Amino acid sequence: KIDPTKLSTPPRNYSLSDRPGLDHFRISVKREPASSASAPAGLVSNYLHSRVLEGDVLDIGPPCGEFTLDIEQVGDRPTVLISGGVGITPLMSMVNNLAHHGVESRVHFIHAARNSRHHAFAEEVRRLAAKCPSIQPHFCYDAPLPDDIRHNRCDSAGFVDEELLSKLLPTTESE
């Protein structure tokens, strides 16, 4: 058991990153390195990556928050999920749930990242889209690496802006 009082930082909130109804909860934590020589590395993220092992028991609170997607409310209108960087984490729970339920209405999954080195869940999203053809991923990198373009790791270069959204989304009527 990990004693959270031994951490010299207040508790953190992390988003669930897998669908509801499983026999486990998944959180996904980006290890935060020090931003400069005089700044500390992320205390909790590094602790979770370096010290917590499979089978350890953590004292956690229940899921909370209002950023949710009710699968029962998904109708015929397209669903649009837009994220950037680590903001992809809560959308992973949503897209996994949509894929699990085999949603037939179009799901536009638009994610912005610096490049493939900073893009979490790329392969998982591609696998979900391969299993559930209604899921249409679009990855936009603002600083793509030379191989990112050559190996089709991103669908566009630049930023997610109104122009890109108007090209990707057939309607503004969506969830």
C-alpha positions as CSV (number, residue, x, y, z in Angstrom):
1,K,0.0,0.0,0.0
2,I,1.3,3.4,-0.9
3,D,0.9,6.0,1.8
4,P,-0.2,9.3,0.1
5,T,0.8,11.3,3.2
6,K,4.5,10.4,2.4
7,L,4.2,12.5,-0.8
8,S,5.2,16.1,-0.3
9,T,2.5,17.4,-2.7
10,P,-1.3,17.6,-2.6
11,P,-3.3,14.9,-4.2
12,R,-3.7,14.9,-8.0
13,N,-6.7,14.2,-10.2
14,Y,-6.2,12.0,-13.2
15,S,-8.8,11.1,-15.9
16,L,-9.9,7.6,-16.4
17,S,-8.7,6.5,-19.9
18,D,-10.6,3.3,-20.5
19,R,-14.2,2.6,-21.0
20,P,-16.6,2.1,-18.1
21,G,-17.9,-1.4,-17.1
22,L,-14.5,-3.1,-17.0
23,D,-13.1,-4.9,-13.9
24,H,-10.4,-2.3,-13.5
25,F,-9.8,1.4,-13.8
26,R,-7.1,2.8,-16.0
27,I,-5.5,6.2,-15.6
28,S,-2.7,7.4,-17.9
29,V,0.0,9.6,-16.5
30,K,2.6,11.5,-18.5
31,R,5.9,11.6,-16.7
32,E,6.8,15.3,-16.3
33,P,10.5,16.0,-16.5
34,A,12.0,19.1,-15.0
35,S,11.3,22.0,-17.3
36,S,14.7,23.5,-16.4
37,A,17.8,22.8,-14.3
38,S,16.3,24.9,-11.5
39,A,12.8,23.4,-11.6
40,P,11.8,20.1,-10.1
41,A,10.4,17.2,-12.1
42,G,6.7,16.4,-11.6
43,L,6.5,14.9,-8.2
44,V,3.4,12.7,-8.5
45,S,3.9,11.7,-12.1
46,N,7.5,10.6,-11.5
47,Y,6.5,8.8,-8.3
48,L,3.8,6.9,-10.1
49,H,6.2,6.0,-12.9
50,S,9.2,5.1,-10.7
51,R,7.8,3.7,-7.5
52,V,4.4,2.3,-8.1
53,L,4.4,-1.3,-9.3
54,E,1.7,-3.7,-10.6
55,G,-0.1,-5.1,-7.6
56,D,0.5,-2.0,-5.4
57,V,-2.6,-0.7,-3.7
58,L,-3.3,3.0,-3.9
59,D,-5.6,5.0,-1.7
60,I,-7.8,6.7,-4.3
61,G,-11.1,8.6,-4.5
62,P,-14.0,7.8,-6.8
63,P,-14.2,9.1,-10.3
64,C,-15.6,12.6,-10.3
65,G,-16.2,15.4,-12.8
66,E,-18.7,16.4,-15.4
67,F,-16.7,15.9,-18.6
68,T,-18.6,12.8,-19.7
69,L,-20.3,11.3,-22.8
70,D,-23.5,9.4,-22.1
71,I,-23.6,6.6,-24.6
72,E,-27.4,6.5,-24.3
73,Q,-27.5,10.1,-25.6
74,V,-25.5,9.4,-28.8
75,G,-28.1,9.4,-31.5
76,D,-27.8,9.9,-35.3
77,R,-25.8,13.1,-35.2
78,P,-22.0,12.9,-35.4
79,T,-20.0,12.9,-32.3
80,V,-16.9,15.2,-32.3
81,L,-14.1,14.7,-29.9
82,I,-11.3,17.3,-30.0
83,S,-8.2,17.2,-27.8
84,G,-4.6,18.5,-27.6
85,G,-1.6,17.0,-25.9
86,V,-2.4,15.2,-22.6
87,G,-6.0,16.4,-23.0
88,I,-6.5,13.2,-25.0
89,T,-6.8,11.1,-21.8
90,P,-10.5,11.6,-20.9
91,L,-11.4,11.2,-24.6
92,M,-9.9,7.7,-24.6
93,S,-12.5,6.6,-22.2
94,M,-15.2,8.0,-24.5
95,V,-13.9,6.6,-27.7
96,N,-13.3,3.2,-26.2
97,N,-16.9,3.2,-25.0
98,L,-18.2,4.3,-28.4
99,A,-16.2,1.5,-30.1
100,H,-17.3,-1.1,-27.5
101,H,-20.9,-0.3,-28.2
102,G,-20.4,-0.3,-32.0
103,V,-21.8,3.2,-32.4
104,E,-22.9,3.6,-36.0
105,S,-23.1,7.4,-36.2
106,R,-19.9,9.1,-37.3
107,V,-17.3,9.8,-34.6
108,H,-14.7,12.5,-35.5
109,F,-11.7,12.0,-33.2
110,I,-9.5,15.1,-33.8
111,H,-6.2,15.3,-31.8
112,A,-3.4,17.8,-31.9
113,A,0.1,17.0,-30.7
114,R,3.6,18.4,-31.3
115,N,4.7,15.3,-33.2
116,S,4.8,11.5,-32.9
117,R,7.2,11.7,-29.9
118,H,4.5,13.6,-27.9
119,H,1.5,11.7,-29.2
120,A,-0.1,9.4,-26.7
121,F,-2.5,6.6,-27.7
122,A,-2.0,7.0,-31.4
123,E,-1.9,3.2,-32.1
124,E,-4.8,2.6,-29.7
125,V,-7.0,5.1,-31.6
126,R,-6.0,3.6,-34.9
127,R,-6.9,0.1,-33.7
128,L,-10.3,1.3,-32.5
129,A,-10.9,3.0,-35.8
130,A,-10.0,-0.2,-37.6
131,K,-12.5,-2.2,-35.5
132,C,-15.2,0.4,-35.7
133,P,-15.3,2.2,-39.1
134,S,-17.6,5.0,-37.8
135,I,-14.6,6.3,-35.8
136,Q,-12.7,8.7,-38.1
137,P,-9.4,9.8,-36.4
138,H,-7.5,12.9,-37.6
139,F,-4.1,13.7,-36.1
140,C,-2.7,17.2,-36.5
141,Y,1.0,17.9,-35.6
142,D,2.2,21.4,-35.2
143,A,5.9,20.4,-35.3
144,P,6.0,17.1,-37.2
145,L,9.3,15.2,-37.4
146,P,10.5,14.4,-40.9
147,D,9.4,10.8,-40.6
148,D,5.9,11.8,-39.3
149,I,4.9,13.1,-42.7
150,R,6.7,10.3,-44.7
151,H,5.2,7.5,-42.6
152,N,1.7,9.1,-42.3
153,R,1.8,9.4,-38.6
154,C,-0.2,12.6,-38.8
155,D,-3.0,13.6,-41.2
156,S,-2.2,17.3,-41.2
157,A,0.5,19.8,-40.1
158,G,-0.3,23.0,-38.3
159,F,-3.0,23.7,-35.8
160,V,-6.6,22.7,-35.2
161,D,-8.4,25.8,-36.2
162,E,-11.7,26.8,-37.7
163,E,-10.5,26.2,-41.2
164,L,-9.4,22.6,-40.4
165,L,-12.6,21.9,-38.6
166,S,-14.7,23.2,-41.5
167,K,-12.8,20.8,-43.8
168,L,-13.2,17.8,-41.4
169,L,-16.7,18.2,-40.1
170,P,-19.6,18.0,-42.6
171,T,-22.0,19.8,-40.2
172,T,-22.0,22.0,-37.1
173,E,-24.9,19.9,-35.8
174,S,-23.1,17.3,-33.7
175,E,-22.6,16.0,-30.2
